[in-house]
Amino acid sequence: MFIVACTNTPDKVKAQDGKTIFKSFCVTCHGIDGSLMTNGAKDLRISTMPIEERIHVITNGRNIMTSFGSTLSKVQIKAVAEYTQTLNTGSGNGN
């Protein structure tokens, strides 16, 4: 008998996981809704940064933002980047 179990493998991180990861690693500077702006963090509610650049910044850091490339997997980083796009209220041009 062959049984296939569904698991939450790193390659199948759900969109909700991006929010969970964001809450664990990003709220200190960005706040729960992306607007805190502590330590020079950008207001994610007005960021128009494309997904590729978000992934780059999360992976490698920028200015005083720490890099998460050695802490999070590529799939987790992409999930966080996608989640941060949902915080955008469409106003402004904060990059």
C-alpha positions as CSV (number, residue, x, y, z in Angstrom):
1,M,0.0,0.0,0.0
2,F,1.3,3.4,-0.9
3,I,0.2,6.5,1.1
4,V,0.9,10.0,0.1
5,A,0.7,12.6,2.9
6,C,0.3,16.3,2.3
7,T,2.9,18.2,4.3
8,N,4.0,21.9,4.4
9,T,7.4,21.4,2.9
10,P,9.6,24.4,2.3
11,D,8.8,24.2,-1.4
12,K,5.1,24.6,-0.7
13,V,5.0,27.6,1.7
14,K,1.5,29.0,1.7
15,A,0.7,32.7,1.4
16,Q,-0.3,32.7,5.0
17,D,3.2,31.7,5.9
18,G,4.6,34.9,4.5
19,K,2.5,36.8,7.1
20,T,3.6,34.5,9.9
21,I,7.3,34.9,8.9
22,F,6.8,38.7,8.6
23,K,5.4,38.8,12.1
24,S,8.4,36.8,13.4
25,F,11.2,38.7,11.7
26,C,10.0,42.1,10.4
27,V,7.5,43.7,12.8
28,T,10.2,45.2,15.0
29,C,11.2,47.7,12.4
30,H,8.3,47.6,9.9
31,G,5.4,47.2,12.3
32,I,2.4,44.9,12.0
33,D,1.0,46.8,9.1
34,G,4.3,47.8,7.5
35,S,4.1,51.5,8.7
36,L,6.3,51.6,11.8
37,M,9.5,52.8,10.1
38,T,11.9,52.1,13.0
39,N,15.6,52.2,12.4
40,G,15.1,53.7,8.9
41,A,12.7,51.0,7.7
42,K,10.6,52.0,4.8
43,D,6.8,52.3,5.0
44,L,5.7,49.2,3.2
45,R,2.2,50.5,2.8
46,I,3.4,53.0,0.1
47,S,6.2,51.0,-1.4
48,T,6.0,50.4,-5.2
49,M,9.1,48.2,-5.2
50,P,8.7,45.2,-7.6
51,I,8.7,41.7,-6.2
52,E,12.2,40.9,-7.5
53,E,13.7,43.9,-5.7
54,R,11.8,43.0,-2.5
55,I,13.3,39.5,-2.7
56,H,16.8,41.0,-3.2
57,V,16.5,43.3,-0.2
58,I,15.1,40.7,2.1
59,T,17.8,38.3,1.0
60,N,20.8,40.7,1.1
61,G,19.7,43.5,3.3
62,R,19.9,47.2,2.5
63,N,21.5,50.1,4.4
64,I,21.0,49.0,8.1
65,M,18.4,46.3,7.3
66,T,19.8,42.9,8.1
67,S,20.0,40.3,5.4
68,F,17.8,37.2,5.8
69,G,19.5,35.0,3.1
70,S,21.2,32.8,5.7
71,T,18.1,32.8,8.0
72,L,15.2,32.1,5.7
73,S,14.9,29.8,2.7
74,K,14.4,31.2,-0.8
75,V,10.8,30.0,-0.7
76,Q,10.2,31.8,2.7
77,I,11.8,35.0,1.4
78,K,9.5,34.9,-1.6
79,A,6.5,34.4,0.7
80,V,7.5,37.4,2.8
81,A,8.1,39.5,-0.3
82,E,4.6,38.6,-1.6
83,Y,3.0,39.2,1.7
84,T,4.6,42.7,1.9
85,Q,2.9,43.6,-1.4
86,T,-0.5,43.0,0.3
87,L,0.3,45.8,2.7
88,N,0.5,48.4,0.0
89,T,-2.4,50.9,0.2
90,G,-1.5,52.3,-3.2
91,S,-0.6,55.8,-2.0
92,G,2.8,57.4,-2.5
93,N,6.0,56.2,-4.0
94,G,8.0,54.8,-1.1
95,N,10.7,52.5,-2.3
